[in-house]
């Protein structure tokens, strides 16, 4: 799979290649957890590590956090202007609301949202501006959160950040601390 990845020359080829990557995660013990594993969620906090591109290409698995790093590597190698975005409902108590990361890139005067990990929104989505992209993606995230019965008060605690490349092989707590403390995206985009 590494050789195939190294021979990708276009965004469309990368998108097609990403179908080789399934949703799952690599643990600090070397075990790969898939969504079919009964202990997928149970072991997440204590065993998850952020995969390097080589890890993802070797295992064929990664969650959105991992997949964005593989995508980041390819886009940077091909000299694209990119941004990586993180979104979460930031509350001071444990909750089951999902977080998400995604990559966007500039294509001429447009911005494109490159999405593989979020099965319901897979594709390359093109927008006239970064603001329009963020507003649309936020509305899709909000729609997902409503299926979790998020309250109006909790909606006010959604944050979006733009983050740079994190250190590989950090655990979930370290990753969350890093991305939550990255550059906040102004909420006026999403109102």
N, C-alpha and C positions, 0 to 999 in steps of 0.2 A: 504494500500500500504506500510505502514511503516513496518509492520510485514514481508511482503514478501521481502522487501529490506534487512531487518536484517537477513534473512535466506539464503542470496546469499553466496555461497562458492567458486565459480570459476569465472574467467574472462568471460568465455562464458555465464554463467548464468547472470552476470551483463550486458553483452551486450544485451542479450535477454530481460532482465528487462527494459532496457532503452527505449524500444519501448512503455512503459507505459507513458513516458514523451514526451509531445508534445511541439512544438516550440511556445514560447510566453514569456511573462514576467509579473511579479507582480509589481504593482504600489505602490507608497507611500500612496495611499488612500485605498489600499487593493483590488483594482480591478485587475483582471487578463486579460491582453490583449492577444488576439490570432491574428494570421495572417489574420483572417477573419474580424477583426474589422477595420472599415474605418479609425479610428484615431490611429491605431497601431504605425505608424511612427511619426505622429504629436505630440503625447504625450510622446514619448520616452525620450527625453532629460530632460523634467521637472518632469516626474513621475517615471522613472525606479529606482528600487533598486535591489541590488545584493541579490539574495535569499539564505537563509541558506538551508541546506539539508532538514530540517523539513518543511520549506516553500514549497520546490519543491515537496516533497512527499505528502504534503497536497493538493497543487493545481494541481499537475500533469503537470505543465508547467514550462519551463525555456528556455532561449536562450543559446547560446554556453558558455557564461560567467558563467551562473548558473549551467549548466549541468556539466561543468568541476569541479565545487566545489563539487557536489554530487559524481562524479567519484573519485575525490581526497580523499574524506572521506573514500570511500570503499577501495581504493588501500592502503592508509596509515594504515587502520585498519587491513589489511591483509599483512602488512610488505613488500610491494613492493617498490623498488627504482623507483621514478617517477620524472618527470619534467613537469611543465605546461608552455605552450608557448603561447605568444600573438603576433599577427602580425597586422600591420596597415600601411597605406600610411600616413606618418606624414608630413603634409603640413601646412604652416602658413595661410591657408585660408580654409573655409568650403568646404567640398567635400562629395560626395555620395558614396565613396568607402567603402565597408564593412571591418570591422575588423574581426578577428577570434581568438578564443582561442581553444586550444586542449591539451590533456594529452597524454604523452608517458610514457612507463614503460619498465624496463629491464626484459627480459626473458632469463635467462642464459647468453649467450654471445651476444644475439640479443637485439634490441630495437623494441618495438611495438608502433604503433600509434593507440590509441583507439579513434574512431570517431563515434559519434552518431548525433550531432547537424547539421553537414554539410551533408544534405541529399544526395548530389551527390557523396560524398566520404565515406559514412558510411561503417564501418567494422573495423576489427582488422588487421592492415597491419604490417607485420613483415620485419625487415631490419637487415642487418649484422652489421650496426653501427649507432650511433646517427647521424653522419654526412650524411650518405646516406638517413636516414629518413627525416632530415630537408631539404635536397636538393630536394627530391621528393615532400614533402608537399609544399615547396615554389613554385615549378613549377606548382602545382595544383592551388595555390593561384594566381599566376601570370596569369594563363589561365583564371581564373574567372575575374580578374581585366581587362583583355583585352576585355571582353564582355562589360565593362563600358567605353571602348575607352580611357584607361589610356595612357598618353603620355610617351615617352622615358624619359624625364626629371623627370616626376613624379615617374616612376619606381625606380629611384635612391633614392627615399625617403621612400621606404619600409623598415620598421624595424621589427626585431623579438626580443622579449625579453623572458627570462625565469624568472618567477615570483613565489614568495611564496604565501601562503594562505593570501588573503586579509581580511579585516574586513567585516563582513556580514552587509547587509542593507545599504551599502554606495550607493550614487547615481552614475549615469553614469560618470559625470565629475570627481568625486573622484576616481572611479575605473580606468578611463583612465589615470589620473595623476599617480596613483600607478603603473600600469603595464608599462606605457611608461618609467617611471624612474627606472625600474627594470634592471636586468642584460642583457645587449645587447648580442645577439648571433652574433659571428663574421661572417661577410658577405662572407668570403672565402668559407664557407660551401656551399653557394648557387650560386657561380659563375660557 
